[in-house]
Amino acid sequence: MKNADEKRLILALAIQRISFLRSEEKLLLWDLVDDELSLSLLLLRDIEAAMGRSLGERPWLPDSFLEAALRDARFLQKSGCRFIHYDDKSYPASLRETACPPFGLFARGRDMDPQADRVAVVGTRVPTGRGTAAAFDLGYGLAEEGIAVVSGLARGIDAAAHKGALAAAARASGTTFAVLACGIDRVYPPGNRGLAADILDSGGLLLSEYPPGEEIHKYRFPERNRIIAGLCRACVVVEAPAKSGALITAEHALDEGRDVWVAGACLGGPRGAGIDRLAADGAQALDDARDILADWGIGNGLPERSVARRDGAASEGGRLAASLYEELALGARREGAFGDAR
């Protein structure tokens, strides 16, 4: 016999499985039904009336959604993952206030402070050495000061920012979150499985809007990017060409009234046409994490100990750029089906 919390979870997981409903429509359905039985008794025309639109010839099989929800619940229990529903107190406040918040998030790793400051660090999957070093240094500097670094676990800028935050966590403190564009039980690209494991081992967090088993699809990158932007107080685009998917994250951030920054070191560079445009449109250029902290009025400058650590991190970022550049380029070519969509 399931208790009230278990019943609530199964109902939420079933609604999450209805892939043809938009996020806001899932919230409407959540308010419409009370339990599994009331969901199973709904007809497609009831759903269409509630949503105010035709759903075409889509098959409406509520029992199949409930069966999938039971499988998802068993997966959560076995894996230690959890599902954070929109109404849960642990759902991030910054995400709840966005125009299109996800109905829920699958989470693996530490509990997230829903009120904590977070910064998105994003960019191209095929960066220059300068961009890689800048992303690493920025991830390190933010994490060292207690700001969670959020990115998409992609090759290139994302990976460098995550690794910078992990370096800070290994030396003193810091955390990083990765938002996936596939099921929470998967990692894309596969070559970053080790990085995902390091994030979890450091006390970080993996998040996904998609249920276990869901594959990667190109359209899911922009969907994922809105979550990255919505989770964060600010977004930094380190390096991005003119058609980079990282610019979609920046657009979401601007739409939600977030701060948008670009890496000053990468302006005018060979992979920087996208950030050049953002800067021309008014995005602020930064040198390092201290610029964001100063803008937020956090502290009166970093202590000498932190400056020394940051200098060391910058050197490490440079070494990372030198050693990973060919690997990043090769990986991006192998994943060319997705372009620079992120």
Secondary structure, 3 states (H helix, E strand, C coil): CCCHHHHHHHHHHHHHCCCCCCHHHHHHHHHHCCCHHHHHCCCHHHHHHHHCCCCCCCCCCHHHHHHHHHHHHHHHHHHCCEEEECCCCCCCHHHHCCCCCCCEEEEEECCCCCCCCEEEEECCCCCCHHHHHHHHHHHHHHHHCCCEEEECCCCCHHHHHHHHHHHHHHHCCCCEEEEECCCCCCCCCHHHHHHHHHHHHCCCEEEECCCCCCCCCCCHHHHHHHHHHHHCCEEEECCCCCCCCHHHHHHHHHHCCCEEEEEHHHCCCCCCHHHHHHHHCCCEEECCHHHHHHHCCCCCCCCHHHHHHHHHHHHHHHHHHHHHHHHHHHHHHHCHHHCCCC
